[in-house]
Amino acid sequence: MKLSEMQIFENFDRQSLLRPISEVTPKLQVNGVSEAILSDCAGVCDYDSDVIRLSAGGKILTFRGCDLQLMQLDGGEAVIRGRINSIEYQ
C-alpha cells in the first residue's frame, strides 16, 4: 500500500511528514555523568566500552567515558549509560 493510499494520511500534507535529514533536530538529555538520552538517532557508527558514536541529524555525536553501554536504541531514541566524561558534536 502506498503512503498516499493510507486513510490516516488523507488530511496531511505528505511533504510535511517526510522531513529531510538536514531538518531533523536531535535532542540530547544528560542526567548527571551516568546517563544520556538522544532523540532522532539515525544509527550507531561505533560502539565500544570507552567510545560510542551515534548519527543524528546528519551529524555525529561521540560519547567518551568508561563502562559505556547502549541500553536502548528504539524508535530513534538511544539511551547510553556508564561514566560519561565528554560529548562531542561534529
N, CA, C and O atoms as a CHARMM CRD file, in Angstrom:
* protein
*
  360
    1    1 MET  N      0.83700  -1.17300   0.00000 PROA 1      0.00000
    2    1 MET  CA     0.00000   0.00000   0.00000 PROA 1      0.00000
    3    1 MET  C      0.89000   1.24700   0.00000 PROA 1      0.00000
    4    1 MET  O      1.84900   1.33800   0.76600 PROA 1      0.00000
    5    2 LYS  N      0.56000   2.18800  -0.85800 PROA 2      0.00000
    6    2 LYS  CA     1.31700   3.43300  -0.94300 PROA 2      0.00000
    7    2 LYS  C      0.90400   4.38400   0.17600 PROA 2      0.00000
    8    2 LYS  O     -0.21200   4.32000   0.69200 PROA 2      0.00000
    9    3 LEU  N      1.83400   5.26900   0.53600 PROA 3      0.00000
   10    3 LEU  CA     1.57500   6.25000   1.57900 PROA 3      0.00000
   11    3 LEU  C      0.34000   7.07500   1.26900 PROA 3      0.00000
   12    3 LEU  O     -0.44400   7.36700   2.17300 PROA 3      0.00000
   13    4 SER  N      0.14800   7.45500   0.02000 PROA 4      0.00000
   14    4 SER  CA    -0.99400   8.28400  -0.37200 PROA 4      0.00000
   15    4 SER  C     -2.31600   7.52700  -0.28800 PROA 4      0.00000
   16    4 SER  O     -3.37600   8.15200  -0.24100 PROA 4      0.00000
   17    5 GLU  N     -2.27800   6.20200  -0.26700 PROA 5      0.00000
   18    5 GLU  CA    -3.49300   5.39100  -0.20200 PROA 5      0.00000
   19    5 GLU  C     -3.95100   5.12200   1.22800 PROA 5      0.00000
   20    5 GLU  O     -5.06800   4.64900   1.44400 PROA 5      0.00000
   21    6 MET  N     -3.11200   5.41500   2.18800 PROA 6      0.00000
   22    6 MET  CA    -3.46800   5.13800   3.57500 PROA 6      0.00000
   23    6 MET  C     -4.39700   6.22800   4.09500 PROA 6      0.00000
   24    6 MET  O     -4.07700   7.41200   3.99300 PROA 6      0.00000
   25    7 GLN  N     -5.53500   5.84500   4.64700 PROA 7      0.00000
   26    7 GLN  CA    -6.54000   6.79300   5.11100 PROA 7      0.00000
   27    7 GLN  C     -6.02200   7.70400   6.21600 PROA 7      0.00000
   28    7 GLN  O     -6.41600   8.86800   6.29300 PROA 7      0.00000
   29    8 ILE  N     -5.16800   7.20200   7.04800 PROA 8      0.00000
   30    8 ILE  CA    -4.67300   8.00400   8.16400 PROA 8      0.00000
   31    8 ILE  C     -3.95700   9.26200   7.68500 PROA 8      0.00000
   32    8 ILE  O     -3.89600  10.25200   8.41400 PROA 8      0.00000
   33    9 PHE  N     -3.41300   9.23500   6.46700 PROA 9      0.00000
   34    9 PHE  CA    -2.67100  10.36200   5.93500 PROA 9      0.00000
   35    9 PHE  C     -3.50300  11.25700   5.01300 PROA 9      0.00000
   36    9 PHE  O     -2.96300  12.18900   4.41900 PROA 9      0.00000
   37   10 GLU  N     -4.76600  10.99900   4.88600 PROA 10     0.00000
   38   10 GLU  CA    -5.53500  11.75000   3.90000 PROA 10     0.00000
   39   10 GLU  C     -5.64900  13.23600   4.22100 PROA 10     0.00000
   40   10 GLU  O     -5.82400  14.04000   3.30500 PROA 10     0.00000
   41   11 ASN  N     -5.55600  13.62600   5.49000 PROA 11     0.00000
   42   11 ASN  CA    -5.67500  15.03500   5.86000 PROA 11     0.00000
   43   11 ASN  C     -4.32700  15.71500   6.07500 PROA 11     0.00000
   44   11 ASN  O     -4.28000  16.85700   6.53300 PROA 11     0.00000
   45   12 PHE  N     -3.23900  15.03600   5.75400 PROA 12     0.00000
   46   12 PHE  CA    -1.91900  15.58700   5.97700 PROA 12     0.00000
   47   12 PHE  C     -1.22200  15.83300   4.65000 PROA 12     0.00000
   48   12 PHE  O     -1.44800  15.13300   3.66300 PROA 12     0.00000
   49   13 ASP  N     -0.37900  16.83600   4.65500 PROA 13     0.00000
   50   13 ASP  CA     0.48100  17.09400   3.51500 PROA 13     0.00000
   51   13 ASP  C      1.64000  16.09400   3.58000 PROA 13     0.00000
   52   13 ASP  O      2.39600  16.08300   4.55100 PROA 13     0.00000
   53   14 ARG  N      1.77700  15.27700   2.57400 PROA 14     0.00000
   54   14 ARG  CA     2.78500  14.22200   2.56600 PROA 14     0.00000
   55   14 ARG  C      4.20100  14.77300   2.73900 PROA 14     0.00000
   56   14 ARG  O      5.02800  14.14700   3.40200 PROA 14     0.00000
   57   15 GLN  N      4.48700  15.92600   2.15600 PROA 15     0.00000
   58   15 GLN  CA     5.82400  16.50500   2.24700 PROA 15     0.00000
   59   15 GLN  C      6.18000  16.92700   3.67100 PROA 15     0.00000
   60   15 GLN  O      7.35400  16.90300   4.04100 PROA 15     0.00000
   61   16 SER  N      5.19000  17.31200   4.47500 PROA 16     0.00000
   62   16 SER  CA     5.48400  17.71500   5.84600 PROA 16     0.00000
   63   16 SER  C      5.82600  16.51700   6.71900 PROA 16     0.00000
   64   16 SER  O      6.44700  16.67600   7.76900 PROA 16     0.00000
   65   17 LEU  N      5.43000  15.32400   6.30100 PROA 17     0.00000
   66   17 LEU  CA     5.73600  14.12000   7.07100 PROA 17     0.00000
   67   17 LEU  C      7.12200  13.57500   6.77200 PROA 17     0.00000
   68   17 LEU  O      7.72300  12.90400   7.61100 PROA 17     0.00000
   69   18 LEU  N      7.62700  13.85800   5.59300 PROA 18     0.00000
   70   18 LEU  CA     8.91100  13.33100   5.16500 PROA 18     0.00000
   71   18 LEU  C      9.96100  14.44100   5.23800 PROA 18     0.00000
   72   18 LEU  O     10.26300  15.08100   4.23100 PROA 18     0.00000
   73   19 ARG  N     10.51600  14.66700   6.43200 PROA 19     0.00000
   74   19 ARG  CA    11.49600  15.73000   6.62600 PROA 19     0.00000
   75   19 ARG  C     12.85900  15.30200   6.10600 PROA 19     0.00000
   76   19 ARG  O     13.28500  14.17300   6.35100 PROA 19     0.00000
   77   20 PRO  N     13.55400  16.19000   5.38800 PROA 20     0.00000
   78   20 PRO  CA    14.93700  15.88000   5.01100 PROA 20     0.00000
   79   20 PRO  C     15.79300  15.77300   6.25700 PROA 20     0.00000
   80   20 PRO  O     15.48100  16.38000   7.28200 PROA 20     0.00000
   81   21 ILE  N     16.87400  15.00500   6.17700 PROA 21     0.00000
   82   21 ILE  CA    17.72300  14.79000   7.34300 PROA 21     0.00000
   83   21 ILE  C     18.31200  16.09800   7.85900 PROA 21     0.00000
   84   21 ILE  O     18.61800  16.20800   9.04600 PROA 21     0.00000
   85   22 SER  N     18.47400  17.07900   6.99500 PROA 22     0.00000
   86   22 SER  CA    19.01400  18.36800   7.43000 PROA 22     0.00000
   87   22 SER  C     18.04500  19.11200   8.34600 PROA 22     0.00000
   88   22 SER  O     18.46000  20.00700   9.08100 PROA 22     0.00000
   89   23 GLU  N     16.75600  18.75400   8.31200 PROA 23     0.00000
   90   23 GLU  CA    15.76500  19.40000   9.15900 PROA 23     0.00000
   91   23 GLU  C     15.53600  18.65100  10.46600 PROA 23     0.00000
   92   23 GLU  O     14.81500  19.13800  11.33700 PROA 23     0.00000
   93   24 VAL  N     16.13000  17.48700  10.61200 PROA 24     0.00000
   94   24 VAL  CA    15.97800  16.71700  11.84000 PROA 24     0.00000
   95   24 VAL  C     16.82700  17.38000  12.92000 PROA 24     0.00000
   96   24 VAL  O     18.01700  17.62500  12.72200 PROA 24     0.00000
   97   25 THR  N     16.21600  17.66400  14.04400 PROA 25     0.00000
   98   25 THR  CA    16.92200  18.29500  15.14700 PROA 25     0.00000
   99   25 THR  C     17.01300  17.32100  16.30500 PROA 25     0.00000
  100   25 THR  O     16.03600  17.12500  17.02800 PROA 25     0.00000
  101   26 PRO  N     18.17400  16.70900  16.48900 PROA 26     0.00000
  102   26 PRO  CA    18.30200  15.78000  17.61000 PROA 26     0.00000
  103   26 PRO  C     18.26000  16.53100  18.93400 PROA 26     0.00000
  104   26 PRO  O     18.69500  17.67800  19.03600 PROA 26     0.00000
  105   27 LYS  N     17.72900  15.86100  19.93300 PROA 27     0.00000
  106   27 LYS  CA    17.67700  16.42500  21.27300 PROA 27     0.00000
  107   27 LYS  C     18.46300  15.51800  22.20100 PROA 27     0.00000
  108   27 LYS  O     18.33200  14.29500  22.14300 PROA 27     0.00000
  109   28 LEU  N     19.27400  16.11400  23.05200 PROA 28     0.00000
  110   28 LEU  CA    20.11900  15.36800  23.96300 PROA 28     0.00000
  111   28 LEU  C     19.78800  15.76700  25.38700 PROA 28     0.00000
  112   28 LEU  O     19.81700  16.94700  25.73800 PROA 28     0.00000
  113   29 GLN  N     19.47300  14.78000  26.19800 PROA 29     0.00000
  114   29 GLN  CA    19.22100  14.99500  27.62300 PROA 29     0.00000
  115   29 GLN  C     20.31100  14.25500  28.38600 PROA 29     0.00000
  116   29 GLN  O     20.50600  13.05500  28.19400 PROA 29     0.00000
  117   30 VAL  N     21.01800  14.97000  29.25100 PROA 30     0.00000
  118   30 VAL  CA    22.09600  14.37100  30.02800 PROA 30     0.00000
  119   30 VAL  C     21.68800  14.39600  31.49600 PROA 30     0.00000
  120   30 VAL  O     21.36300  15.44800  32.04700 PROA 30     0.00000
  121   31 ASN  N     21.71000  13.22400  32.11500 PROA 31     0.00000
  122   31 ASN  CA    21.35800  13.09000  33.51900 PROA 31     0.00000
  123   31 ASN  C     22.61900  12.77100  34.31500 PROA 31     0.00000
  124   31 ASN  O     23.02900  11.61500  34.41400 PROA 31     0.00000
  125   32 GLY  N     23.22000  13.80300  34.87500 PROA 32     0.00000
  126   32 GLY  CA    24.46700  13.62000  35.61300 PROA 32     0.00000
  127   32 GLY  C     25.58300  13.17700  34.69300 PROA 32     0.00000
  128   32 GLY  O     25.65300  13.59700  33.53800 PROA 32     0.00000
  129   33 VAL  N     26.46200  12.32200  35.21100 PROA 33     0.00000
  130   33 VAL  CA    27.57100  11.81500  34.40400 PROA 33     0.00000
  131   33 VAL  C     27.34800  10.35600  34.00500 PROA 33     0.00000
  132   33 VAL  O     28.23900   9.71000  33.45300 PROA 33     0.00000
  133   34 SER  N     26.14400   9.84500  34.29100 PROA 34     0.00000
  134   34 SER  CA    25.93300   8.40700  34.08400 PROA 34     0.00000
  135   34 SER  C     24.86700   8.05200  33.05300 PROA 34     0.00000
  136   34 SER  O     24.67400   6.86900  32.77100 PROA 34     0.00000
  137   35 GLU  N     24.17000   9.02800  32.48200 PROA 35     0.00000
  138   35 GLU  CA    23.13800   8.68100  31.50200 PROA 35     0.00000
  139   35 GLU  C     22.93100   9.81600  30.50700 PROA 35     0.00000
  140   35 GLU  O     22.92700  10.99000  30.87600 PROA 35     0.00000
  141   36 ALA  N     22.75900   9.44900  29.24200 PROA 36     0.00000
  142   36 ALA  CA    22.41900  10.39300  28.17500 PROA 36     0.00000
  143   36 ALA  C     21.32000   9.77200  27.32400 PROA 36     0.00000
  144   36 ALA  O     21.35800   8.58100  27.01800 PROA 36     0.00000
  145   37 ILE  N     20.33800  10.59200  26.94300 PROA 37     0.00000
  146   37 ILE  CA    19.22900  10.13900  26.10200 PROA 37     0.00000
  147   37 ILE  C     19.21700  11.01100  24.85500 PROA 37     0.00000
  148   37 ILE  O     19.09100  12.23300  24.94500 PROA 37     0.00000
  149   38 LEU  N     19.34600  10.38800  23.70700 PROA 38     0.00000
  150   38 LEU  CA    19.39300  11.09300  22.42700 PROA 38     0.00000
  151   38 LEU  C     18.16200  10.72900  21.59800 PROA 38     0.00000
  152   38 LEU  O     17.90300   9.55500  21.33300 PROA 38     0.00000
  153   39 SER  N     17.41100  11.75000  21.19400 PROA 39     0.00000
  154   39 SER  CA    16.26700  11.51400  20.30400 PROA 39     0.00000
  155   39 SER  C     16.69900  11.74600  18.86100 PROA 39     0.00000
  156   39 SER  O     17.72200  12.38300  18.60800 PROA 39     0.00000
  157   40 ASP  N     15.92500  11.23500  17.92500 PROA 40     0.00000
  158   40 ASP  CA    16.20700  11.33700  16.48600 PROA 40     0.00000
  159   40 ASP  C     17.55200  10.71600  16.11800 PROA 40     0.00000
  160   40 ASP  O     18.25800  11.22200  15.24600 PROA 40     0.00000
  161   41 CYS  N     17.89700   9.63000  16.78100 PROA 41     0.00000
  162   41 CYS  CA    19.13100   8.90500  16.48400 PROA 41     0.00000
  163   41 CYS  C     18.92300   8.08200  15.21100 PROA 41     0.00000
  164   41 CYS  O     17.95300   7.33400  15.09500 PROA 41     0.00000
  165   42 ALA  N     19.84500   8.23200  14.26200 PROA 42     0.00000
  166   42 ALA  CA    19.71900   7.52000  12.99600 PROA 42     0.00000
  167   42 ALA  C     20.45600   6.18800  12.98400 PROA 42     0.00000
  168   42 ALA  O     20.14900   5.31900  12.16800 PROA 42     0.00000
  169   43 GLY  N     21.42900   6.01800  13.88300 PROA 43     0.00000
  170   43 GLY  CA    22.16000   4.75600  13.90000 PROA 43     0.00000
  171   43 GLY  C     23.45600   4.83400  14.67700 PROA 43     0.00000
  172   43 GLY  O     23.87800   5.89900  15.12800 PROA 43     0.00000
  173   44 VAL  N     24.07600   3.67200  14.82000 PROA 44     0.00000
  174   44 VAL  CA    25.33200   3.54100  15.56100 PROA 44     0.00000
  175   44 VAL  C     26.49400   3.51500  14.57200 PROA 44     0.00000
  176   44 VAL  O     26.50300   2.70800  13.64300 PROA 44     0.00000
  177   45 CYS  N     27.45800   4.38400  14.76600 PROA 45     0.00000
  178   45 CYS  CA    28.65300   4.42300  13.91300 PROA 45     0.00000
  179   45 CYS  C     29.79400   3.61900  14.52000 PROA 45     0.00000
  180   45 CYS  O     30.56300   2.98000  13.80200 PROA 45     0.00000
  181   46 ASP  N     29.90000   3.65400  15.84900 PROA 46     0.00000
  182   46 ASP  CA    30.98500   2.97400  16.54100 PROA 46     0.00000
  183   46 ASP  C     30.50000   2.65900  17.94700 PROA 46     0.00000
  184   46 ASP  O     29.79500   3.45900  18.56200 PROA 46     0.00000
  185   47 TYR  N     30.88000   1.49300  18.45400 PROA 47     0.00000
  186   47 TYR  CA    30.43400   1.07700  19.78100 PROA 47     0.00000
  187   47 TYR  C     31.55600   0.35300  20.49800 PROA 47     0.00000
  188   47 TYR  O     32.04800  -0.67200  20.02600 PROA 47     0.00000
  189   48 ASP  N     31.95800   0.88900  21.64100 PROA 48     0.00000
  190   48 ASP  CA    32.98800   0.29900  22.48600 PROA 48     0.00000
  191   48 ASP  C     32.67000   0.73700  23.91500 PROA 48     0.00000
  192   48 ASP  O     31.84700   1.62800  24.12200 PROA 48     0.00000
  193   49 SER  N     33.30700   0.12400  24.88300 PROA 49     0.00000
  194   49 SER  CA    33.02700   0.49900  26.27100 PROA 49     0.00000
  195   49 SER  C     33.60900   1.86700  26.62500 PROA 49     0.00000
  196   49 SER  O     33.26100   2.44000  27.65800 PROA 49     0.00000
  197   50 ASP  N     34.49500   2.39600  25.77400 PROA 50     0.00000
  198   50 ASP  CA    35.09100   3.71200  26.00900 PROA 50     0.00000
  199   50 ASP  C     34.56400   4.79700  25.07500 PROA 50     0.00000
  200   50 ASP  O     34.63300   5.98200  25.40200 PROA 50     0.00000
  201   51 VAL  N     34.04000   4.40600  23.91900 PROA 51     0.00000
  202   51 VAL  CA    33.55900   5.36700  22.92600 PROA 51     0.00000
  203   51 VAL  C     32.29200   4.82300  22.26300 PROA 51     0.00000
  204   51 VAL  O     32.25400   3.67600  21.81800 PROA 51     0.00000
  205   52 ILE  N     31.26300   5.65800  22.20700 PROA 52     0.00000
  206   52 ILE  CA    30.06000   5.34400  21.43400 PROA 52     0.00000
  207   52 ILE  C     29.81400   6.52500  20.50400 PROA 52     0.00000
  208   52 ILE  O     29.71000   7.66700  20.95200 PROA 52     0.00000
  209   53 ARG  N     29.72300   6.24200  19.20000 PROA 53     0.00000
  210   53 ARG  CA    29.45700   7.28100  18.20300 PROA 53     0.00000
  211   53 ARG  C     28.10500   7.00400  17.56500 PROA 53     0.00000
  212   53 ARG  O     27.85400   5.90700  17.06600 PROA 53     0.00000
  213   54 LEU  N     27.22700   8.02400  17.58700 PROA 54     0.00000
  214   54 LEU  CA    25.88200   7.89200  17.04900 PROA 54     0.00000
  215   54 LEU  C     25.63800   8.95400  15.98500 PROA 54     0.00000
  216   54 LEU  O     26.12500  10.08000  16.09100 PROA 54     0.00000
  217   55 SER  N     24.88100   8.58300  14.96600 PROA 55     0.00000
  218   55 SER  CA    24.49400   9.50800  13.91300 PROA 55     0.00000
  219   55 SER  C     23.13300  10.10800  14.25700 PROA 55     0.00000
  220   55 SER  O     22.20100   9.39500  14.63200 PROA 55     0.00000
  221   56 ALA  N     23.03600  11.43100  14.12400 PROA 56     0.00000
  222   56 ALA  CA    21.76900  12.11600  14.40300 PROA 56     0.00000
  223   56 ALA  C     21.75000  13.45300  13.67500 PROA 56     0.00000
  224   56 ALA  O     22.68900  14.24000  13.79600 PROA 56     0.00000
  225   57 GLY  N     20.70500  13.70900  12.93500 PROA 57     0.00000
  226   57 GLY  CA    20.56900  14.99000  12.24300 PROA 57     0.00000
  227   57 GLY  C     21.67100  15.28700  11.25600 PROA 57     0.00000
  228   57 GLY  O     22.00100  16.45200  11.03400 PROA 57     0.00000
  229   58 GLY  N     22.25400  14.25400  10.65500 PROA 58     0.00000
  230   58 GLY  CA    23.32900  14.45700   9.69800 PROA 58     0.00000
  231   58 GLY  C     24.67900  14.74200  10.35100 PROA 58     0.00000
  232   58 GLY  O     25.65600  15.01800   9.65600 PROA 58     0.00000
  233   59 LYS  N     24.73800  14.67800  11.65000 PROA 59     0.00000
  234   59 LYS  CA    25.96800  14.90300  12.40700 PROA 59     0.00000
  235   59 LYS  C     26.31200  13.64700  13.20000 PROA 59     0.00000
  236   59 LYS  O     25.52700  12.70000  13.25300 PROA 59     0.00000
  237   60 ILE  N     27.49000  13.65000  13.81400 PROA 60     0.00000
  238   60 ILE  CA    27.93200  12.53600  14.64700 PROA 60     0.00000
  239   60 ILE  C     28.11800  13.03400  16.07700 PROA 60     0.00000
  240   60 ILE  O     28.78300  14.04300  16.31100 PROA 60     0.00000
  241   61 LEU  N     27.53000  12.32200  17.02300 PROA 61     0.00000
  242   61 LEU  CA    27.74200  12.59300  18.44000 PROA 61     0.00000
  243   61 LEU  C     28.65700  11.51100  18.98400 PROA 61     0.00000
  244   61 LEU  O     28.39500  10.32200  18.80300 PROA 61     0.00000
  245   62 THR  N     29.73200  11.92000  19.65200 PROA 62     0.00000
  246   62 THR  CA    30.69900  10.98900  20.21100 PROA 62     0.00000
  247   62 THR  C     30.66000  11.10400  21.72600 PROA 62     0.00000
  248   62 THR  O     30.88600  12.17400  22.29000 PROA 62     0.00000
  249   63 PHE  N     30.37000   9.98600  22.37000 PROA 63     0.00000
  250   63 PHE  CA    30.35400   9.91000  23.82700 PROA 63     0.00000
  251   63 PHE  C     31.61800   9.17700  24.25000 PROA 63     0.00000
  252   63 PHE  O     31.88200   8.06400  23.79500 PROA 63     0.00000
  253   64 ARG  N     32.40200   9.81100  25.13000 PROA 64     0.00000
  254   64 ARG  CA    33.62600   9.19400  25.63200 PROA 64     0.00000
  255   64 ARG  C     33.49800   9.01900  27.14100 PROA 64     0.00000
  256   64 ARG  O     32.93300   9.86400  27.83500 PROA 64     0.00000
  257   65 GLY  N     34.03400   7.90700  27.63000 PROA 65     0.00000
  258   65 GLY  CA    33.99400   7.63100  29.05400 PROA 65     0.00000
  259   65 GLY  C     34.49000   6.23200  29.33500 PROA 65     0.00000
  260   65 GLY  O     35.36300   5.72400  28.63200 PROA 65     0.00000
  261   66 CYS  N     33.94000   5.60900  30.35500 PROA 66     0.00000
  262   66 CYS  CA    34.30000   4.23000  30.66300 PROA 66     0.00000
  263   66 CYS  C     33.05200   3.45600  31.06400 PROA 66     0.00000
  264   66 CYS  O     32.10000   4.01300  31.61100 PROA 66     0.00000
  265   67 ASP  N     33.08200   2.17300  30.77900 PROA 67     0.00000
  266   67 ASP  CA    31.94200   1.27500  31.02100 PROA 67     0.00000
  267   67 ASP  C     30.67100   1.76600  30.33300 PROA 67     0.00000
  268   67 ASP  O     29.57600   1.61400  30.87400 PROA 67     0.00000
  269   68 LEU  N     30.81000   2.35500  29.14000 PROA 68     0.00000
  270   68 LEU  CA    29.65200   2.85900  28.39900 PROA 68     0.00000
  271   68 LEU  C     28.87300   1.68900  27.80100 PROA 68     0.00000
  272   68 LEU  O     29.45200   0.72300  27.30400 PROA 68     0.00000
  273   69 GLN  N     27.56000   1.80100  27.86100 PROA 69     0.00000
  274   69 GLN  CA    26.67300   0.78800  27.29800 PROA 69     0.00000
  275   69 GLN  C     25.52700   1.47200  26.58100 PROA 69     0.00000
  276   69 GLN  O     24.97100   2.45300  27.07600 PROA 69     0.00000
  277   70 LEU  N     25.17900   0.95900  25.42900 PROA 70     0.00000
  278   70 LEU  CA    23.99900   1.41500  24.70300 PROA 70     0.00000
  279   70 LEU  C     22.83700   0.57000  25.20000 PROA 70     0.00000
  280   70 LEU  O     22.66100  -0.56800  24.76700 PROA 70     0.00000
  281   71 MET  N     22.05300   1.12400  26.10100 PROA 71     0.00000
  282   71 MET  CA    20.99900   0.37300  26.77500 PROA 71     0.00000
  283   71 MET  C     19.75800   0.21600  25.90300 PROA 71     0.00000
  284   71 MET  O     19.04600  -0.78300  26.00300 PROA 71     0.00000
  285   72 GLN  N     19.50300   1.19700  25.05600 PROA 72     0.00000
  286   72 GLN  CA    18.29200   1.17600  24.24100 PROA 72     0.00000
  287   72 GLN  C     18.55500   1.90100  22.93300 PROA 72     0.00000
  288   72 GLN  O     19.22700   2.93200  22.91000 PROA 72     0.00000
  289   73 LEU  N     18.03100   1.36600  21.85600 PROA 73     0.00000
  290   73 LEU  CA    18.03400   2.02600  20.55400 PROA 73     0.00000
  291   73 LEU  C     16.72600   1.62600  19.89600 PROA 73     0.00000
  292   73 LEU  O     16.65100   0.64500  19.15600 PROA 73     0.00000
  293   74 ASP  N     15.70000   2.41000  20.18300 PROA 74     0.00000
  294   74 ASP  CA    14.35600   2.03800  19.77700 PROA 74     0.00000
  295   74 ASP  C     13.58500   3.28800  19.35600 PROA 74     0.00000
  296   74 ASP  O     13.55500   4.28100  20.08300 PROA 74     0.00000
  297   75 GLY  N     12.97600   3.23500  18.20000 PROA 75     0.00000
  298   75 GLY  CA    12.16300   4.35600  17.74000 PROA 75     0.00000
  299   75 GLY  C     12.93400   5.64900  17.60800 PROA 75     0.00000
  300   75 GLY  O     12.37000   6.72800  17.79400 PROA 75     0.00000
  301   76 GLY  N     14.20900   5.56000  17.29100 PROA 76     0.00000
  302   76 GLY  CA    15.01500   6.76200  17.13000 PROA 76     0.00000
  303   76 GLY  C     15.55700   7.31700  18.43300 PROA 76     0.00000
  304   76 GLY  O     16.21200   8.35900  18.42800 PROA 76     0.00000
  305   77 GLU  N     15.30000   6.64600  19.55000 PROA 77     0.00000
  306   77 GLU  CA    15.81600   7.10600  20.83600 PROA 77     0.00000
  307   77 GLU  C     16.92100   6.17700  21.31400 PROA 77     0.00000
  308   77 GLU  O     16.75300   4.95800  21.34800 PROA 77     0.00000
  309   78 ALA  N     18.04500   6.76200  21.68100 PROA 78     0.00000
  310   78 ALA  CA    19.17800   5.99300  22.18900 PROA 78     0.00000
  311   78 ALA  C     19.42900   6.37700  23.63800 PROA 78     0.00000
  312   78 ALA  O     19.40400   7.55700  23.99000 PROA 78     0.00000
  313   79 VAL  N     19.66900   5.37900  24.47400 PROA 79     0.00000
  314   79 VAL  CA    19.98600   5.60700  25.88500 PROA 79     0.00000
  315   79 VAL  C     21.37600   5.03700  26.14800 PROA 79     0.00000
  316   79 VAL  O     21.62900   3.85300  25.92300 PROA 79     0.00000
  317   80 ILE  N     22.26100   5.88900  26.62300 PROA 80     0.00000
  318   80 ILE  CA    23.63300   5.48500  26.94300 PROA 80     0.00000
  319   80 ILE  C     23.82700   5.61500  28.44200 PROA 80     0.00000
  320   80 ILE  O     23.46500   6.62000  29.05500 PROA 80     0.00000
  321   81 ARG  N     24.40500   4.57500  29.01300 PROA 81     0.00000
  322   81 ARG  CA    24.70000   4.59600  30.44600 PROA 81     0.00000
  323   81 ARG  C     26.15100   4.22200  30.66900 PROA 81     0.00000
  324   81 ARG  O     26.75200   3.50700  29.86700 PROA 81     0.00000
  325   82 GLY  N     26.70400   4.70600  31.75600 PROA 82     0.00000
  326   82 GLY  CA    28.09200   4.47800  32.12300 PROA 82     0.00000
  327   82 GLY  C     28.68400   5.77500  32.61800 PROA 82     0.00000
  328   82 GLY  O     27.95000   6.72600  32.88400 PROA 82     0.00000
  329   83 ARG  N     29.97200   5.83400  32.74400 PROA 83     0.00000
  330   83 ARG  CA    30.65800   7.06100  33.18300 PROA 83     0.00000
  331   83 ARG  C     30.95900   7.89900  31.94700 PROA 83     0.00000
  332   83 ARG  O     31.89300   7.59400  31.20600 PROA 83     0.00000
  333   84 ILE  N     30.17800   8.95200  31.71800 PROA 84     0.00000
  334   84 ILE  CA    30.34600   9.81300  30.54400 PROA 84     0.00000
  335   84 ILE  C     31.29700  10.94900  30.91600 PROA 84     0.00000
  336   84 ILE  O     30.99200  11.76300  31.78700 PROA 84     0.00000
  337   85 ASN  N     32.44900  10.99600  30.25000 PROA 85     0.00000
  338   85 ASN  CA    33.42900  12.05000  30.50900 PROA 85     0.00000
  339   85 ASN  C     33.29700  13.22800  29.56400 PROA 85     0.00000
  340   85 ASN  O     33.54600  14.37000  29.95000 PROA 85     0.00000
  341   86 SER  N     32.90200  12.95400  28.31800 PROA 86     0.00000
  342   86 SER  CA    32.75900  14.05400  27.36400 PROA 86     0.00000
  343   86 SER  C     31.78100  13.66400  26.25700 PROA 86     0.00000
  344   86 SER  O     31.55800  12.48400  25.98500 PROA 86     0.00000
  345   87 ILE  N     31.20200  14.69500  25.62600 PROA 87     0.00000
  346   87 ILE  CA    30.30500  14.52100  24.48500 PROA 87     0.00000
  347   87 ILE  C     30.75500  15.50000  23.41100 PROA 87     0.00000
  348   87 ILE  O     30.88000  16.69600  23.67400 PROA 87     0.00000
  349   88 GLU  N     30.99900  15.00000  22.20000 PROA 88     0.00000
  350   88 GLU  CA    31.41500  15.82500  21.06700 PROA 88     0.00000
  351   88 GLU  C     30.33500  15.78400  20.00100 PROA 88     0.00000
  352   88 GLU  O     29.72300  14.74300  19.76300 PROA 88     0.00000
  353   89 TYR  N     30.10500  16.91600  19.36400 PROA 89     0.00000
  354   89 TYR  CA    29.11300  17.03100  18.29900 PROA 89     0.00000
  355   89 TYR  C     29.82600  17.54100  17.04400 PROA 89     0.00000
  356   89 TYR  O     30.30200  18.67600  17.01600 PROA 89     0.00000
  357   90 GLN  N     29.89700  16.70500  16.01100 PROA 90     0.00000
  358   90 GLN  CA    30.60400  17.07800  14.77400 PROA 90     0.00000
  359   90 GLN  C     29.67000  17.05900  13.60400 PROA 90     0.00000
  360   90 GLN  O     30.08200  17.34500  12.48000 PROA 90     0.00000
